Amino acid sequence: MKLSLNEHYSYCKLLRFTFPTILVLVFTSIYGVVDGFFLSNYAGKVPFASVNFIMPFTMILSSLGYMMGTGSSALIGKTMGQGKPELARKQFTGLFATTVLIGLLASLLGMALLHPVLDLLGCTAQMRPDAYNYAQVLLFFLPLALIQMYFQTIFVTAARPALNFVVALSGGMLNIILDWLLISVLDWGVAGAAIATGLGQSLAAICSVLCFIKPFAGKGENALFFTQFKLKGREVLEAMSNGMSEFFTSAASSVISILYNFQLLSFAGENGVAAYGTLMYISMIFMAVSIGYSTGISPLISYQYGAANHKELSSLTKKSLVIIMIGAVSMFGLAEVLAAPLAHLFAGYDPELMELTVNAFRICSPVFLFSGFAIFGSSFFTALNNGPVSAAISLIRTIGFQIGFVLVFPAIWGLNGVWISMVAAEAMAVLITFGLFYRCRKRYGYFKYGWKLQLA
């Protein structure tokens, strides 16, 4: 039975509603991992390190799509909760057009800055050709990548999360098949990996657009589809403000990755960069569970906030924190158990790299005890259309703690200090997140109805 935004959610119904979005994010992360697997095992250590070296730059630009998607969903969800579906459709269409324009401009800007960025980051002569080729192809496909990211949260706001998974699955399967063909069969190396990623994103973007043309958009008064619109600067700014924290989170994470790569080059050379790349690929899968849940529940929070239903908002908040806690403990346990087998997928051919990667993963695994709460907190306040608080969580978590710690801790603990800095930053971010939850409780009423655990 199809779930709608305006009903009461038990734990079971909440997991049913968010599960497709979790699957989308997990599957997207898995086909990113497949990229890394084929590159590391078939192209070699240097091409693998080259891709991980330049990837943060392309991710900063890709984050614009995540910003527009999450910010637009919060605005559209609130408008629906206020009983204005026609206005929501106009907002959806106008913000989609804005995303396309941003994608085109970001693609051109990225291509213009690519050589200077490689110089600025101190890319080695050995890694430079592969890093340039990989980024150049991804930047060509960037507008379609932003469209795909825009629709990831819009599908959920339109109460069509299962279709979101089908679309992501189609793009992901194409990516995986092309990875095998272009990297392991045709030996195209990093160019093949980039083409596979770009074509997979393109298929998902095109399918997403087709799903929101009126004949295919579903029925009901709250159905979302493309319509005539008049672009309003206020709405664009509000959507961008709502999604700014998600942009900062992703962009700042990319900047931090650059710093990690810089530190690792100093302490462990290209092996360090390759080990960090493996750690990030694997962590993406674990983090995707928290991001998927937080993204999946955001439209429910936005809708109940717009409808001023404080009782249901309180229920959603309570249940979410319980689910995040259970997920955090589970992922920490899995990370400890699977550290060696997962590292072997990427580094089994090199004993020194394998040992370095397993050590890094075991030190970093406590990250998963903390990260879900900060991820949920940022998405939660975005859903409440409170961009500043959401951005504060993201900025403090990344720029405030991670950058500071990664610059200081290696001076104390050497290479292990790089890995320890990740755990310390996430632990501190949780304290800030709960402090902001408590401070804003009266304004939104999400702690108003008590915290007795129940299944209804």
Buried (B, 14 or more C-beta within 10 A) or exposed (E): EEBEBBEEBEBEBBBBBBBBBBBBBBBBBBBBBBBBBBBBBBBBBBBBBBBBBBBBBBBBBBBBBBBBBBBBBBBBBBBBBBEBBEBBBBBBBBBBBBBBEBBEBBBEEBBEBBEEBBEEBEBBEEBBBBBBBBBBBBBBBBBBBBBBBBBBBBBBBBBBBBBBBBBBBBBBBBBBBBBBEBBBEEEBBBBBBBBBBBBBBBBBBBBBBEBBEEEEBBEEEBBBBBBEBEBEEEBBEBBBBBBBBBBBBBBBBBBBBBBBBBBBBEBBEBBBBBBBBBBBBBBBBBBBBBBBBBBBBBBBBBBBBBBEBBEBBBBBBBBBBEBBEEBBEEBBEBBEEBBEEBBEBBBBEBEEBBBBBBBBBBBBBBBBBBBBBBBBBBBBBBBBBBBEBBBBBBBBBBBBBBBBBBBEBBEEBEBBBBBBBBBBBBBBBBEBBBEBBEEBBEEBBBBEBEEEEEEE
